[in-house]
Amino acid sequence: MEAALSLTSGADRVITGPTGDSACWYENDELLVSVKVGGPEGGPPLDKVPAFLMARSRSQEPATWELSAGLYRDLCSLDTYLVIVESRDGDLVTANFDVGDDW
């Protein structure tokens, strides 16, 4: 994520919970990024670690939607992550896999 957003320094704040979950924040004059990562969920079909990422632009260039679109594109291009994008209201915007009809 640091490379995708061109962040040059480590997280401003990191909080680690007792179950292995953690949260961190990055911020500067141009953007605010927060990442919440749950504890590992091993087992088939995938070994996975659930994460929630929120990125907000603090300027007109790039706008928040442009920042989000670029981040989605970069994460999907790695062909490593299952990525879901939701609106502020929790509606599905897009995903790089089939989420089915029960969304």
C-alpha positions as CSV (number, residue, x, y, z in Angstrom):
1,M,0.0,0.0,0.0
2,E,2.8,2.4,0.8
3,A,4.2,1.9,-2.7
4,A,0.8,2.3,-4.4
5,L,0.2,5.6,-2.6
6,S,3.8,6.8,-2.8
7,L,4.0,7.1,1.0
8,T,7.6,7.8,1.9
9,S,7.5,7.2,5.7
10,G,6.0,4.6,8.0
11,A,2.6,4.8,9.6
12,D,2.0,7.8,11.9
13,R,0.1,5.6,14.4
14,V,-0.2,1.9,14.8
15,I,-2.5,0.1,17.3
16,T,-2.3,-3.7,17.7
17,G,-5.0,-5.7,19.4
18,P,-4.8,-8.9,21.5
19,T,-6.1,-11.1,18.7
20,G,-3.5,-10.0,16.1
21,D,-5.7,-7.3,14.6
22,S,-4.2,-3.9,14.0
23,A,-5.0,-0.5,12.7
24,C,-2.7,2.2,11.3
25,W,-3.0,5.7,9.9
26,Y,-0.9,7.7,7.4
27,E,-1.5,11.4,6.9
28,N,0.0,14.4,5.4
29,D,-1.2,17.7,3.8
30,E,-2.4,15.8,0.7
31,L,-4.1,12.6,2.0
32,L,-5.3,10.6,4.9
33,V,-5.2,6.8,4.8
34,S,-6.3,4.3,7.4
35,V,-5.9,0.6,7.3
36,K,-7.6,-1.9,9.6
37,V,-6.3,-5.5,9.4
38,G,-8.0,-8.4,11.2
39,G,-6.2,-11.5,12.5
40,P,-5.3,-14.2,10.1
41,E,-8.0,-16.6,9.0
42,G,-6.2,-19.7,7.8
43,G,-7.7,-22.6,6.0
44,P,-9.2,-23.5,2.6
45,P,-9.8,-22.2,0.1
46,L,-7.4,-19.4,0.8
47,D,-5.2,-18.3,3.7
48,K,-6.6,-14.8,4.2
49,V,-6.2,-11.7,6.3
50,P,-9.2,-9.4,6.1
51,A,-8.4,-5.7,5.7
52,F,-10.3,-2.5,5.4
53,L,-8.6,0.4,3.6
54,M,-9.9,4.0,3.4
55,A,-8.1,6.7,1.5
56,R,-9.2,10.3,1.3
57,S,-7.6,13.1,-0.6
58,R,-7.2,16.4,1.2
59,S,-6.8,18.4,-2.0
60,Q,-8.4,18.8,-5.4
61,E,-5.6,17.0,-7.2
62,P,-6.1,14.1,-7.0
63,A,-9.7,14.0,-5.9
64,T,-10.7,11.2,-3.6
65,W,-12.3,9.2,-6.3
66,E,-9.2,9.4,-8.5
67,L,-7.1,8.3,-5.5
68,S,-9.4,5.4,-4.9
69,A,-9.6,4.4,-8.5
70,G,-5.8,4.3,-8.8
71,L,-5.4,2.4,-5.6
72,Y,-8.0,-0.2,-6.8
73,R,-6.2,-0.5,-10.2
74,D,-2.8,-1.0,-8.5
75,L,-4.0,-3.5,-6.0
76,C,-5.9,-5.5,-8.7
77,S,-2.8,-5.5,-11.0
78,L,-0.8,-7.3,-8.4
79,D,-3.1,-10.3,-8.9
80,T,-2.8,-11.2,-5.2
81,Y,-5.7,-9.5,-3.5
82,L,-9.5,-10.0,-3.6
83,V,-10.7,-6.4,-3.6
84,I,-14.2,-5.0,-3.0
85,V,-15.0,-1.3,-3.3
86,E,-18.0,0.0,-1.4
87,S,-19.7,3.4,-1.3
88,R,-19.9,5.3,2.0
89,D,-23.4,3.7,2.4
90,G,-22.0,0.2,2.0
91,D,-23.3,-0.4,-1.5
92,L,-21.1,-2.4,-3.8
93,V,-19.3,-0.3,-6.4
94,T,-17.0,-2.9,-8.0
95,A,-14.9,-6.0,-7.2
96,N,-12.1,-7.9,-8.9
97,F,-14.0,-11.2,-8.4
98,D,-17.6,-12.4,-8.6
99,V,-19.4,-11.5,-5.3
100,G,-22.6,-13.3,-6.3
101,D,-26.2,-12.1,-6.2
102,D,-26.5,-12.1,-2.4
103,W,-24.5,-8.9,-2.0
